[in-house]
């Protein structure tokens, strides 16, 4: 266990005495899980205890931490919170990236907002996000530009031929998805306006858009102006693994996706930007590009 953590826990215990037992569960890389028990569990101000330890760790290390998940175990005799922290040692690199490409990121965000206000552009982005699954953003954008407004009306067979002629890897499957989604085009914008935030809209998209999982729905929402969802793709996962903030997941279930999104949200809050902007900066740090 690192010395700074031992010192932080020792000082925390001294402050709160026996009323707030605390012990480390995981301390690996830049990720940390701590268990709080005692009267913390029954307190209406449990978050204050979690924040107190966060402040102590920041003081000992000189590095910002993000508190990103607190899970209650209410089992009799085991009542406790497991709280996850991320040591954000990579923030200097993130701030440097923000200084290099903030103007380009701002322009991308303006483009996304404009796409969300244009019905045809919005459906085109939906098709783009269907195409990029297990493919590349650059390849999807090239095909989107080539097919243009024809996404709205081309029959499945003609879409398949067009995708094949453009060198797309999955022409028949994705043509079928897009053809089925054509029924949504006329009411898509109106439907999405009914939701109060991006996560609510995402649930509807995952349930109703053929070819959409959480990643694709989040990508679509970001590309049409939403700022409050994360695109947890392989680049983002690789970035978080590289920084020692998560273990590489074997599968990405809904629960795991939303957990990683909470981590990204805590990082974005620490920096003072949106999830949508953070995604663009992390992509730039990994690839040197600011793509949609």
Secondary structure by P-SEA (a helix, b strand, c coil): ccaaaaaaaaaaaaaccccbbbbbccccccbbbbbbbcccccccaaaaaaaaaaaaaaaaccbbbbbcbbbbbccccccccbbbbbcccaaaaaaaaaaccaaaaaaaaaaaaaaaacaaaaaaaaaaaaaaccccaaaaaaaaaaaccccccccaaaaaaaaaaaccccaaaaaaaaaaaccccccaaaaaaacccaaaaaaaaaaccccccaaaaaaaaaaacccccccccaaaaaaaaaaccccccccccaaaaaaaaaaaaaaaaaacccaaaaaaaaaaaccccccc
